[in-house]
Amino acid sequence: MASIKEELNDILMFISWRQFSRSYFNRSSSWIYHKLDGIDPITDSERLKLKESLLSLSERIRNCADSI
């Protein structure tokens, strides 16, 4: 199984992980970076929330693009 960071490689540099962590998890930037770097293992429920959060963000991006 690939690490979270490897799975997110294509978008890592395009997201403010500090803001993402605060907005979707109500956590600090160090929390999300520890998860991404594998310092703290990501739980199954956190993995699911990450997936749902990325889908939410993608929908917000799509809505912005559609309004242009």
C-alpha positions as CSV (number, residue, x, y, z in Angstrom):
1,M,0.0,0.0,0.0
2,A,1.3,3.4,-0.9
3,S,1.8,6.1,1.7
4,I,-0.7,9.0,1.9
5,K,2.0,11.3,0.7
6,E,2.7,9.1,-2.4
7,E,-1.1,8.9,-3.1
8,L,-1.4,12.7,-2.9
9,N,1.8,13.4,-4.9
10,D,0.0,14.8,-7.9
11,I,-1.7,17.6,-5.8
12,L,0.7,18.1,-2.8
13,M,2.0,21.5,-4.1
14,F,-1.4,22.8,-5.1
15,I,-3.1,22.7,-1.7
16,S,-2.5,24.8,1.4
17,W,-2.4,21.9,3.8
18,R,-2.4,24.3,6.7
19,Q,-5.8,25.7,5.6
20,F,-7.0,22.3,4.5
21,S,-6.2,20.8,8.0
22,R,-8.0,23.7,9.8
23,S,-11.0,23.8,7.5
24,Y,-11.8,20.1,7.2
25,F,-10.2,18.6,10.4
26,N,-10.1,21.5,12.8
27,R,-6.4,20.6,13.4
28,S,-3.1,22.3,13.1
29,S,-0.8,22.2,10.1
30,S,1.7,20.1,12.1
31,W,-1.0,17.5,12.6
32,I,-1.6,17.1,8.8
33,Y,2.1,17.1,8.0
34,H,2.8,14.4,10.6
35,K,0.0,12.3,8.9
36,L,1.4,13.0,5.4
37,D,4.9,12.2,6.4
38,G,4.0,9.0,8.3
39,I,5.2,10.3,11.6
40,D,1.7,9.6,13.1
41,P,-0.1,6.8,11.3
42,I,-3.4,7.8,9.7
43,T,-6.3,5.8,11.0
44,D,-9.0,4.3,8.8
45,S,-11.5,7.0,9.9
46,E,-9.0,9.8,9.1
47,R,-8.3,8.2,5.7
48,L,-12.0,8.2,5.0
49,K,-12.4,11.8,6.2
50,L,-9.4,12.8,4.0
51,K,-11.1,11.3,1.0
52,E,-14.4,13.0,1.8
53,S,-12.6,16.3,2.3
54,L,-10.7,16.1,-1.0
55,L,-14.0,15.3,-2.8
56,S,-15.6,18.3,-1.1
57,L,-12.7,20.5,-2.2
58,S,-12.8,19.2,-5.7
59,E,-16.5,20.0,-5.9
60,R,-15.8,23.5,-4.7
61,I,-13.1,23.9,-7.4
62,R,-15.5,22.6,-10.0
63,N,-18.2,25.0,-9.0
64,C,-15.8,27.9,-9.2
65,A,-14.6,26.7,-12.7
66,D,-18.2,26.4,-13.8
67,S,-19.0,29.9,-12.8
68,I,-16.2,31.4,-15.0
